[in-house]
Amino acid sequence: MRIFLTGASGCIGHYITETLIQETGHELFLLVRNPNKLQFDYKARSGVTILPGDLQEIENIATF
């Protein structure tokens, strides 16, 4: 399964993303404005793709 999540560096998104990384094998696509603010190890497993940007630029990543 593929999951697209916005706000992965935010307060709630951080916890959701960390749980998905640790407890699932799903392919994750994380839309974040600033990847430097991520507070978890997204390199802990394969299948996690960081997409820098915001929803105003969603058409640029629609091919994923």
Long-range contacts (C-beta under 8 A, 24 or more apart in sequence): 1-26, 1-27, 2-26, 2-27, 2-28, 2-29, 3-27, 3-28, 3-29, 4-29, 4-31, 4-64, 5-29, 5-30, 5-31, 6-31, 6-55, 7-31, 7-32, 8-32, 8-38, 9-33, 9-34, 9-35, 9-37, 9-38, 9-39, 14-38, 14-39, 14-40, 17-42, 21-45, 21-48, 29-61, 29-64, 31-55, 31-58, 31-61
